[in-house]
Amino acid sequence: VWDFIKNNGFFGMIIPRRYGGLEFSAHLHSAVVTKLSSRSVVAAVTVMVPNSLGPGELLLHYGTEKQKDHYLPRLASGQDIPCFALTEPGAGSDAANGQSRGIVCKGMWDNEEIIGIRLTFNKRYITLAPVAGIVGLAFRLEDPDHMLGEVEDIGITCALLPRETPGMIIGSRHDPMGVPFQNGPISGEDVFVPLDYIIGGTDGAGNGWRMLMESLAAGRSISLPSQSLGAAELATRATSAYASVREQFGMPIAKFEGIRERLARIAGHTYFMNAARRLAFGAVDAGEKPSVISAIVKAYLTEGSRVCINDAMDIHAGAAICRGPSNIYTRPFNAIPVGITVEGANILTRSLIIFGQGVIRCHPFVLKEMEAAKTGDVRSFDQAFFGHIGHISKNIIRALLLGLSNGGIASSPVNGFEARYYRGINRFSAAFALISDVALGTLGDALKRKEYLSGRLSDAFSWMFLATAALKHFYDNGRPESERAMLDWTCTHAINEIETALLGVLANLPNRFASRVTKILTFPFGSRYSPLTDSQIDAVAEAITTNIEARNAVTAEIFIPGPDDPGLGALEHVFSRTLAAGPARNKLDQARREGKLAEDNVIAMTNDAVKEGILSEAEKTLIEEVEQLREAIIQVSDFDQVTYDQLK
């Protein structure tokens, strides 16, 4: 597998062809990771990490020509496997405050005294570190003797260290929840390297944090969202099949409402996750660096994956608990905490980053006010401030009118059933804008410490994005009837999440007078939206268990193995044969209910049904085939003690 990855250029998907890479678009990059993750989390992680934030990405944007010419062909071919060392024991989410240090000094290099950097670092959780040939290292650079200039604390800097760098300790492995992708620590004490190891040369000194922040959005928009979607689509595909073929109390468990609720939740999440992924990589392919969107899709799609896998585990029950070749959930389930934690822990992404970063970047006046106040430019500040006042006034009128009409007077680009969702998002967009300004105005700088409020505002903003992505996805696909149930579920769920989040903000704003006035303006009649109905849930469950077009549409990106595969492939085969036998089985069940056949096991009843002329011999044979396949698919693995002791 490693040779296949290297020989086919999958380590160089983001590297231009002139350096030997594949130069894939973000769309292609995402498609590869999604398909891989639906089959093997380890393979997906191994391929996606070199193509995310790391040496390749940083060299492309900031490396010197000499560095590009040397490293990029080696990275593209897999000759050098890269890793990027950022996280430390004392600096996880707070990566900017790491303790790794580099001191500019003189030292010996190739028997010659040069000006270089003496590094001391202790990194952990570094994916691909145990096998990496080139290490990207983030550290704080200091120049106490002014060898490079007047500045002593130069700042965060990124450098490339070959594996064989003297003094660097590398090769040990962590064990991330038993999912055996390569991951481990890197450390070094007084490791001396030349200045030209800095990415971008000496001009890149102190620019490491800017490099990381500018480059983070692209990788975070693609890698983990794509991996999460692969797991979600796997859950949708496998669970819809399993629930259709697994029987209890004489009927498929897909007919039980408790199961149908979970099936709908899995498929609904999968639908909006794919829509959000497509909108995010579309932004990257358009040349954007969508920092806020990347944070949303990283946090909410990895959380969505957790929902899908957990629900799938509940439906498969014992079959998902017992490890073995037929259990397709062991690795994805164990890998869930990895995606939740890396590239910005979801807890902090939701409570600090999404709204805290988005409100400044996206607001038409706040950043201008901050910059003018910082520089003391009174005229610019006045322009921004009074512009802000006008903006709030317009939002008050818009939010009130849309609140009174429950979005009825808002515009919609379509006239179909989904028009109400476009109007609902427009209505809540106005409410969100006004509530955000009220929160900023009444709390000021203290808002960044009000994580409960910031988290709720992040929820509202994120679910507006996710619903918008789903509507765009549906529209771009030609508004197919087969996707209608999934869109209906997604938008109803999203709008309820938005309304709940905004009402939660208003209920907890410290300034109660401002809260009451704002609630009158934005929710003049209180809560107006109903949660998901039973019929909406039923429609999704029915679609993914009986409608092949709908099922294929929501799982189009994954790998589906052949019938000899003991996991998904075998499930797919049994499911297809079960559908084929459906009409015959319905006749058999109808005859039993009408008393034409005595209660017995299915095989015995088919024999009687042929004698009574209820079934043909061909129908009997088909039902018996399905029963044999069904019996085989519900079995779980068991091991003798010697084999069990060797399991990993």
N, C-alpha and C positions, 0 to 999 in steps of 0.2 A: 504493500500500500504506500509506504514511504517513497519507493522508487516511482510508482505511478504518479504520485503527487508532483514529484520533482520533474520527471520526464515530460509531463504534460503541462508544465508551467503554472501549476495552481498556486505556487508560492509567489508568483509574479503577476497576479491578476491586475494590480493597480499600476504596474510598472510599464512605461511606454515601450512600444515595439522596438524602437531604435536601441534600447538596452537589452532586448531579448525577452521582454515581458509580453503579456497578453493584451494589455491596455484595455481591459474590460470597462464598460460603463458601470455605473453604480447598480443599474438594473440587472446586468449579467452577474455582477459580483454577488448581489443579493440572492439571485436565483440559485447559484451554486451552493451558497451556505444553507439556504432553506432546504434544498434537496438532500444535501449531506446530513443535516441535523435530523431529518426524518428517519434516517437509517442508523447513524452513528454519531453520538455527541462528541466522541473523541476525535473522529475524523473532521467534523465540522470545526471544532476549536483549533485543531492543528492547522487547518487551511485558513481560517478567518483571521487569526492573530497576526500573521505576517502581513496581511492585507488591510489591517486596521491601523490604529495609531502606533507608530513604531519607527524603526530605522528607515524603512522604505518610504513611507509617507513624509517623514521629516527631511530626508535627503532630497526628494523630489522638489520640495518647496524652498528649502533653505541651504542645501548642501552646496559646496563649491563644485566647479566643473570637474576638478580632479577627483573629489570624493564620489561624485555621481558616476564618472567613468570607471572608477575602480570597484565600487560596491554594488551598483545597481545590476550589472550583468550577473554577478555572483549571487545576488539575492533572487533574481528572476529564475536562475537555473536550479536553485536549491543547493548550490555549492556551499553557501553560507546561510544557515538558518538563523533568523534574527529573533531577538527578544528585546523588550524594553523594560528597564528597571526603574520604577517610580515609587512604589509603595514600600513603606518602612514600618517597623514595629510601632513607632510613635506617630506615624503620619499616614493614615489611610485616606479617609475623605478629605482631611486637611493636608493634602499632599504638598501644598506650597510651603509648609513649615517643617519639611524634612530636615534631618540632622546630618545628612551626607554633606561632606565639605571637600572642597578642592582649594589648595593654597598654591598660588603662583610662586614658583621658586626655581632655582637652578638645580640641575641634576644630570646624571650621566645617562646617555642614551646612545647605543651603538658605539661605545667607547669615545663618546664626545660629550662635552658639557654643553647643555642647551637650557633655554628657559622653557619650563614645562609646568605641569600641575601635579601636586602630590595629593592623591585622593584617599579619603577614608569613608567607607560607606558600608551600610548593612541593609540590604533589600530583601523582601520576601514576597511570596505569592506571585512570582514572575513566571508567566506561562511561556513554555518552550525553553526556559533557562537550562535545564539539564542537558539539552542537546544543541544549544545555540552555538553558532560559530562567531557571531558578532553580537555584542551587547550594547544597546542604547542605554545610557546612564544619565539620570537627572541628579544634579547636585548644586549646592550654592557655592559660587566661585568667589574667592577673596584674594585681594592683592595687597597685603600689608606693607610690602616693600616698594610699591608703586612701579613695578616692572612694566606694566602695561599702560599706566596713566595715573591720573590723580585720584581716581575713585578706588576706595579700598573694598567696599562691599559691592562687588560687581553684580551679583544676583544669580538667579537660577540659570543654569547652563546645561546644555545637552551635549554629550560626547559619545563617540563610538569606540568601544574597546574590543579588539579581537579576543577570542577565547583564551589564546595563549599568553595574554598580557601577564607579565610576572607579578605575582602577589595577589591576583584575583582568585577567589575561592568560588568554584562553580561546579555543579554536577549532582549535588544532593537533590532529593525529591521530597515534596510535600505529598500528602495523600488526600486530595480534595473529595471527600465523601465517597471514596472508593471508585470514582470515575477516573480511569487511568490516563488522562492526558498529561503531557509533560509539564510539570510545574514545580518550581523550587526556589530556594534562596540564592542570593549572590552577595558576597561580601569582600572586603579588602581593606587593608590598613597600610597607609603610607605607600600606596601604589603610584609610581611615577609614570606619567605619560606625556608625550609631546603636545604642544598647543594645537597642532594641526589635527588632533583627534576631535577637537570641538566641531560640532556640526556647523558648517558655514565658516570655519576658521576663526580667527580672532574677532572678526566682525560679528560672529554669532555669540560671543561671550556676553552673558547677562540677558540674552533674549530667549532663554529656554522656556520660560512660562508663557510668553507670547506665542512661541512656536506651538506649544502644547495646546493652548486654548484655541488657536486658529485652526489647528488640524484635528482637534478632538471631534468636532461636529460631524465630519464626513464619516469617520469610522463608527461613531456611536449611532449614526442614523442607519447603518447597514448591518453590522455584525450581530449584535445581540438581538435586535428586532427580528432579523432573518432566522436566527437560531430558534428564537421563541416561536415563530410562526411554524417552523418545521415540526416542532413538538406538538403544537396545537392542532395542526392538520393531521398529524399521525393519530392523535387522540380522537379527532372527529371521525376519521376514516375507520379506525379499528373499533371504536366503541359503537358506532352506528351499526357495523356488521355484527359485532358480538351480541348486542342487545336484540338483534333481529333473529339470531339463530339459537341463543340460549333460552331455554324454556323452563318456567316454574309454574306450578299450579295449572299445567295443561296449556299454557300459551306463552308466546315470546315475551320476555321481560320488557321489550320496547313498548308493550301495550300498557304497562303500569304507569300511572301518572307521576309517581315519585321518580321513576327512571326517566320519563319524558322531560320532566323539568330539568334534570341534569343534562340530558342530550341537547336540549335547546340552549342551555347555557354554554355548553362546549361549542356548539356550532355558531352561536351568536358572537361569542368572543373571537372565534377563529375568523369570522367574516370581517369584523372591524379591525382586527389585528392586521390582516392582509391589506385592507384598504389604507390603514395608516402607514404601513411599511412602504406601499407603493407611492404614497404622497411624499414620504420622507426621501426616498431615493430619487424621486422625480426632482425634488428641490436640489439635491446634490448634482444630478446630471445637468440641471439648468445653470450650474455654476454658483449656487448659493452655498453659504456655510450656516445651515439652520441650527444654531446653537440651542434655541428654546425647543424647537420641534424635536431635535435629537434627544434632548432630556426627556421629553414627553414619551416618545416611542420606546426609549430605553426602559423607563420606569414602568409605564403602563402595559407594555407588551410582555415584559418579563413577568409582571404580576398576572397578566392574562394567561400566560403559559402555565403558571402555578395553578390557576383556577381549572384550566382544561385538564391538566394531568391529574390533579387531585380528584376531580369529578370522574374521570375515566377510571382511576383506581377504584373508586367507590362502586362503580357499575360492574367492573370486572371482578371485584371482590377477591375471593381466594385465588383466582387465576392470576391476579396482578400481584399478589403477595408472595407466592412461591416462585423463587428464581429458577431459571432454566431457559433452554433455547426458545420455548414458545412464549416467554414473558417479554414483551416489547417495552415494558414500562420501567424496568429496574433502573437502567442508566438515566433515562430522562427524569425520573422522579428524584434520583440522587443528585442530579445536576441542577435542579431548580434553585437551591440556595446560591450556587455559583453565579448564575445570571442575575439574581436579585442583588448580589453584593458588589460585583466588580463594576468598573467604569462609573463609579459614583453610586454608593449605596442608596437603594430606593427610598428609605426613610428620609434621608437628608435631601435627596433630589426633589421629593415631593414637598417637604416642609420648608426648604430654604432656597432651592435653585430655580425651579420652574417659574413661580410668580416673582420671586425676588429679582431674578435676572430679566424675566420677560417684561415686567412692569416698567423697567428703565429703558430696555431696548425698543419696546413696541409703542410706548406712549409718545404722542406727538410733541409733548412739551417738557416732560420731566427732565430728560437728559439735557436739554437746552438750558433749563433753569439751573441745574446743578453746575454745568460748565460755566455759565455766566457768573454764578455766585462765587465759583472758585477763582475766576480770573478778575473779579471785581468790575466786570463790564455792566454798568448800570443800565445802559440803553438796551443791550441784548436781553438782560434779565427782565426789564419791563415789557419788552415785546413778547417774550415767552410767557411771562406771568399773566398778562392780560389776554393773550391767546388761550392760555389754560382756563381762565375764567369763562371766556366765550365757549370753549369746548365743553365745560361743565354745564353751562346754561343749555346748550343744544342737547346734551345727554339727558338733562332733567326732563325736557319736553318730550324727547323721543321715548325715554323709558316709561314715562307716565302714559303716553298715548298707546304704546305697545302693551303696557300692562293692563290698561283698561279694556283693550280689545283682545287680550290674550294672544297678541301677534297677528290678529286677523287683518290688520291694515298693512302688514309688512308685505314686501314683494317676494315672489318666488319665480325661479326661472322655468318651472314646469307646472303643469296643471293636474298632474296625477295624484295618486294617494299620498305620495311623499311630499306634496306641497306644504302640508301642515308642519312637517318637520323643518323645512327651510324657514318657514315663518317663526317656528318656535325658537330656532337658533338665533334668528335676527332679534327676536324679542329678548332673549337672555343675553345676547351680546350687548345690547343697550343697557340692560340691568347690571351686567358685569362691569361695564365701563364706569357707570356712576358709582357703584359700590366700591370699586377700586379707588376712585378718586376720594371718596368719603373716608375710606380707611387710611389713605395716604395723608389726607388733610387733618384728620383727628389724631392720628398716631405719630405721623412724621417718621423720624429715624427709628422710633421704637417698634415700628411694624416688623422690621427684620428679626426682632426677638420674639414676636408673637407667632410662634410656629403653628399653633392651632389654626389661627386665622389664615396665615399664609398657605397652609396645607389645604384648607377648604377652598381658597381662591385658586390654588393650583388644580384642584379637582374640577372646579367649574370650567376653568380655561381649557384643561386637557380634554374633558368630555365634549366641549364644543368642537375642539379640533377632531376628536375621534368620530363624532357624528358627521361632521363636515366631510371627512375623508371617506366615510361609508357612502354618503350621498354622491360624492364625486365618482367613487368606484362603480356604483350602480349605474350612474349616468353614462360613464365612459364605456361600460359594457353593453350599452344599448337598452338599458332598463328592462332586463329579461325577467319574465314572470317567475322563472325558477329561483331567482334570488330575492324575490319580494318578501318572503317570510323572514329571511335573515336580516334584511334591511329594516323591516318593521320592528323586529325584536331589538336590534341595535339602537335605533333612534329612540324608541320608547324608553329603553333602559338608560340611554345617555341623558335624555332630557330630564328624567327623574333624578339622576345623579347631579345634574347641573342645578336643578331647583333646590334639592336638599342641601347642596353645598352653599349656595347663596343665602338661603334662609338661615343656615347655620352661622354664617358670618354675621348677619344682622342680629341674630339672637345673642351673639357674644361680643359685639363691639363694646368697648369700655364706655364710650360716650353714648349714653342711652337716649338722649334727646336726638342726636344725629341719627342714631339707629332707627328710632321710631319714625322720624320724618322720611328717611330713605326707604323704609319698608312701605310707607304709604305711597311713595312715588313709584317704586318698582314692583310691589306686590299689593296693589290696592284692594284686591279681593282674596288675598292669602294664596295658599297653594292651589294651583289650577290643574295640575296634571296627575293622571292616575298611573299606578304601577302597571306592569305587564299583566295582561289578562290571560286567563286559561286558554282561550282560543288562540292567542298569539303564540303561546308556548307550544300548544299542540301543533300548530302549523309548521313550526321549525322542526319539531321532532318527526312529524310525518314526512316532511320534505327529505330529510337526510336518511330516512330508513326505507322509503319507498320510491322516491323520485331520483332516478339515476343522474339526470342532468343537474339537479340541485346539488347532489352529493359530489359529483365531479367538479362542479364550479367552486365549491368551498374547500376542495382538497387538491386543486390542480397542480400545485407546486411540488408535491412530494414524490418520493421513490416508492413504487409499488412492485414488490418482488413477485416471482412466479409462484404457482400453486405448491411447489415442493418446499418452499420456505416454511419453517415451522411456526412462524409468527404471523405477520400481516398477510403474507402470500396465501397461507392456508385459510385464514379468516376470509379473505376476499373470495376464494374459490367456494367455500361453503356458503357464503352470502349469495353469490351469483346463482348457485344451484338451488338455494332456498327460494329465491325469487322465481326461478323457473318452475319450481314445484308448487308455487303458491296457489294457483287455481285448483290443482288436484287436491291439495291439502284442505282448501276451503270446502270443497265438496265432501271430503271425509268428515270434517268437523261439523258441517251442517247436518249430515246424516246422523251423526252421533247425538247432536242436540235434539233432533226430531224423533229420536228413539228407534231409528231404522237399524242402528248398530248398537250392540252391547258395549258398555264401557270396558276398555281393555287397553293394552299398550298399542302404540301406533302400528307396529308391524302386524300384530294379530288382527287389528281392525282392517288393514288393507286387504288381507286375505278374504275376510268376510265381505268387504266392499266389492271385490271382484265377483264373488259368487252371487251377490245381490244385483249386479249390473250397475253399481254406483260408480265404479272406477274401471278403466281399461287396464290391460296388462302393462301397457307402457306407463300409465300414470302410477300404477302400483310400484313398478321398478324404480321410477324417479323418486317417489316418496321414500322407498327403502334405502336408496342411495344417499339421500339427504340425511336420513336418520343415522346411517353409519358415519357419515362425515361429521354430523353434529356430535355424536358420541365421542369421536376422536378429538374434536377441537376443544372440548371442555376439560380434557385431561390436563393434569399438571405434572411437572417433572418430580422424580424422586431419585435418590442417590444412595448407593451403599456407603458405608462409613469411610472407606478408603478414598472413594471419589469425593465425598463431601469434604473431607479434610484438605483436599487439594483445591477447593473452590476459592476464588478470589472475588 
